[in-house]
Amino acid sequence: MIPMLDLALQYGALKADLDRAIAGVLESGQFINGPNVRAFETEVAAYLGVTHAVALNSGTDALHLALRALGIGPGDEVITTPFTFVATTEAIGLVGATAVFADIDPRTYALDPLEIERLITPRTKALIPVHLYGAPADMERILAIARQHGIAVVEDCAQSIGARAGGHQTGTLGEIGCFSFFPSKNLGAYGDGGMLVTNSERIAARARALRTHGGAVKYRHEELGVNSRLDEIQAAILRVKLPHLETWNLQRRAIAQRYSDQLRDLPAVQVPYDRPGSLPVYHQYTIRTEQRDSLQRMLSDVGIQTMVYYPTPLHLQPVNAHLNYRPGSLPQAERAAAEVLSLPIFPELGVRDQERVIAAIAMACQATADV
Ligand SMILES: Cc1ncc(COP(=O)(O)O)c(C=O)c1O
């Protein structure tokens, strides 16, 4: 079986350091708001080149508190992509604002800037581009639109830690960047974790207050907040892993390159498009084919796991039914949802296994063409 990812291999390679870090926390007796969380915030801020990093319980909370910190609420509209994980629009709904979906660029699967412009109204308060699969969205044009209309940009970087757009780290281009440390992410904890980053002192202070029950001072609560803390054990684990992130992302890029070099010539398959000037981190390596479902079945039959991220675009999810979108309203996202297929990718994926995946895809495409 070739899995989508194998976290045990990464643990094996770092076992001594990780075990020591976890034991250190257990021995310290300090599990919340301790030195590892503070150090991890400083280390991530330095890595990304941003002034403030606020550690949270999840990427979902980072998006939610980002919108709260910007003062977005009922009556406001937030434009985002329908082709993402549900957390992106969950955050918009949780603050009482309305999600407005712009269709995607079919080559990159990210928000199409041309689609954004025509959806802007006086109520639009923020744009949430998602750097899906670890590939930066077209930030240059998205930022230009946002500046022109005085709208905030919240980057959903759950899948893109370490990716660069125009030489800049994703998450540092808009007002706020939101990261996830879910175990399968390029930088993953052994539980939930997330982070909000910003260059604004005001936004960082508000997010810090919101994460601890709406108050900067203990037992004084200025507004309705939440309990959203990264814990010391997760922070200690992430501090061991952070110095390896650049190498892991390089390895992911090399694997992606090998896939693309060998799959590019298959007529039925579209390989990922790398936008000039962007440095993706391949959280997922995602191909596209009209024979997606049969290809997935054939790969499964020979022991190769694949995944569909995501089978139903968010404008057609029951949770968003009140927004009144219909099938056909966002055709690019709907087509992508029917055609994308993510292949196994993780830094430790061996060349032999990768060659097996490539050969199996070529064979499946040939079999389909012969029918
Ligand atoms: C694009 C995107 N946004 C947000 C999230 C939410 O992150 P978390 O699972 O840490 O809440 C995820 C994670 O799955 C994601 O992939």
Ligand as a Chemical Component Dictionary entry (heavy atoms), coordinates in Angstrom:
data_LIG
# 
_chem_comp.id                   LIG 
_chem_comp.type                 NON-POLYMER 
_chem_comp.pdbx_formal_charge   0 
_chem_comp.three_letter_code    LIG 
# 
loop_
_chem_comp_atom.comp_id 
_chem_comp_atom.atom_id 
_chem_comp_atom.alt_atom_id 
_chem_comp_atom.type_symbol 
_chem_comp_atom.charge 
_chem_comp_atom.model_Cartn_x 
_chem_comp_atom.model_Cartn_y 
_chem_comp_atom.model_Cartn_z 
_chem_comp_atom.pdbx_ordinal 
LIG C1 C1 C 0 -7.702 25.444 3.489  1  
LIG C2 C2 C 0 -7.908 25.167 4.934  2  
LIG N1 N1 N 0 -8.395 26.131 5.727  3  
LIG C3 C3 C 0 -8.574 25.941 7.045  4  
LIG C4 C4 C 0 -8.272 24.745 7.650  5  
LIG C5 C5 C 0 -8.571 24.559 9.099  6  
LIG O1 O1 O 0 -7.468 24.241 9.870  7  
LIG P1 P1 P 0 -7.661 23.364 11.214 8  
LIG O2 O2 O 0 -7.946 21.969 10.806 9  
LIG O3 O3 O 0 -6.341 23.523 11.901 10 
LIG O4 O4 O 0 -8.761 23.988 11.983 11 
LIG C6 C6 C 0 -7.738 23.713 6.884  12 
LIG C7 C7 C 0 -7.333 22.451 7.510  13 
LIG O5 O5 O 0 -7.749 21.384 7.303  14 
LIG C8 C8 C 0 -7.562 23.919 5.484  15 
LIG O6 O6 O 0 -7.082 22.943 4.701  16 
# 
loop_
_chem_comp_bond.comp_id 
_chem_comp_bond.atom_id_1 
_chem_comp_bond.atom_id_2 
_chem_comp_bond.value_order 
_chem_comp_bond.pdbx_ordinal 
LIG C1 C2 SING 1  
LIG C2 N1 SING 2  
LIG C2 C8 DOUB 3  
LIG N1 C3 DOUB 4  
LIG C3 C4 SING 5  
LIG C4 C5 SING 6  
LIG C4 C6 DOUB 7  
LIG C5 O1 SING 8  
LIG O1 P1 SING 9  
LIG P1 O2 DOUB 10 
LIG P1 O3 SING 11 
LIG P1 O4 SING 12 
LIG C6 C7 SING 13 
LIG C6 C8 SING 14 
LIG C7 O5 DOUB 15 
LIG C8 O6 SING 16 
# 
